[in-house]
Amino acid sequence: MNKQHEFAEDGFFLSRRKFMAIGGAFVAVMALPFGWLASKISSRNDYIKARSAGLYEDDAIAKLRVSHANPGITKYYQEFGGEPLGHYSHKLLHTTFVDRTKINS
């Protein structure tokens, strides 16, 4: 009953050097989409920051910075709209959305 076992190499056996090369290539390929996505997010954030800075600059030089100081709005509420945030002004100034994409013409 003396059995001898022979070592049989697995067909998928990789040397350490080949494994590191394949692993490095895999990591590099997986990092490319992340780098691209990060650059897109960064450029979008730059756009948002520039737009915000422009709006703040416009607001700083504007004569009327708040709606309740606008003489036209004040006149509207005095003559016609009632009180701000009242039922009548809400009914006149706010609209409802109607989805017209499903209307057959």
HUGI-V821727 format. One line per field, one symbol per residue. burial: 1 if it has 16 or more other C-alpha atoms within 10 Angstrom, else 0. Layout:
BEGIN
burial->???
END
This chain:
BEGIN
burial->000000000000000000000000000000000000000000000000000000000000000000000000000000001000000010000000000000000
END
